[in-house]
Amino acid sequence: MDAPSVARLRESGAVLIGKTTTPEFGWKAVTDSPLTGITRNPWNSEMTPGGSSGGAAVAAACGMGALHLGTDGGGSIRIPAAFTGIVGMKATFGRVPAFPASPFGTLANVRPMARCVADIALMLSVIGKPDFRDWYAIADRVDYQCGLESGVKGLKIAYSPTFAGRAVNPEVAELVGKAAYAFRDLGATVEEQEAPVGPGCLATFLNHWFPGVASAIGGLNDEDRSRIDPGLLIAADLGAKLSALDYLAAVAEREKLALEMSRFFNRWALLLTPTAPVPAFQAGLNYPDAKSQQWTDWTPFTYPFNLTRQPAISIPCGRTRAGLPVGLQIVGPPMADRRVLQAAGAFESIYNFEPPPL
């Protein structure tokens, strides 16, 4: 039986040509596993494409099909989109029906990845159709292609160069800053403004995410566990140690964050940030530096919006001197998926990003 997103694509005439690689259970922000080995970045094969939807990102960047499905439980579409120079969107939670349910619960999203914003809008219009198997699904039908060229004129846009003082690679910061202020040329007001994402957001996220990992592999026997990525086992063990009270406390903190974001978006139409604070790093490694102990240590800009269920898209905004792509993240309030797509389309209209040389 097809998942809802796949079923809607087939019904609309899509030709499915293959499945792409992810780490086991999509558990980390790079793409490798004991089963499939290392997936590499088409801009530099020594580098990672990010993850967890790294295989889909590479396929999109290389032109291996026009439309690609990814999943995003903390940045797993947007991070590889940034690293490979494509467009990847996490729409409002519930916009795309999912079945079977993810072990990561309401953090998880099935969403589109493609080379251009128009293809994202087309794909989201199709896979966003309702499906009775997902009781979280938003029960309406929207054509996101309609009004895609409306632009951002008159919008008040916030730009957050960092969250809670987290370090950002200087080249990434420069490229994202130029992209953010380019929205002024498109008719928007852009002001630097710190988003309400404090250092405690990480613990809130992990206390949702770790139990999901524990649930995903909790039924495996010792032989099966011996074949699993060791890092995944560590994450699962951490999740198994959390109590129900720990989880409920995290739910309460999540609600506070969502309320703060609602207040923020009463003032601002959109928020711009880096998608990732670093460009792609060496393939085969889980982290860009020795300071990181979890993938969330180097992905501060993506997972907060899984907690708040807001739409967020990554769009290419330049390349480093080493030729590696950098992504700009555009975030909107819940249900403002069309506005996010219009903003991405407006930026794309003034910035032409070429695919990798193959």
Secondary structure as UniProt FT lines:
FT   HELIX           4..11
FT   TURN            12..13
FT   HELIX           24..26
FT   STRAND          32..33
FT   TURN            34..36
FT   STRAND          37..38
FT   TURN            42..43
FT   TURN            45..46
FT   HELIX           54..61
FT   TURN            62..63
FT   STRAND          67..72
FT   TURN            76..77
FT   HELIX           78..84
FT   STRAND          87..90
FT   TURN            93..94
FT   TURN            103..104
FT   HELIX           105..107
FT   STRAND          109..114
FT   HELIX           117..127
FT   TURN            132..133
FT   TURN            135..136
FT   TURN            144..147
FT   HELIX           148..150
FT   TURN            153..154
FT   STRAND          156..159
FT   TURN            164..165
FT   HELIX           170..182
FT   TURN            183..187
FT   STRAND          189..192
FT   TURN            199..200
FT   HELIX           201..217
FT   TURN            218..219
FT   HELIX           222..225
FT   TURN            226..227
FT   HELIX           230..240
FT   HELIX           244..267
FT   STRAND          270..274
FT   TURN            283..284
FT   TURN            290..291
FT   HELIX           295..298
FT   TURN            300..303
FT   HELIX           304..308
FT   STRAND          312..319
FT   TURN            321..322
FT   STRAND          325..331
FT   TURN            334..335
FT   HELIX           337..350
//
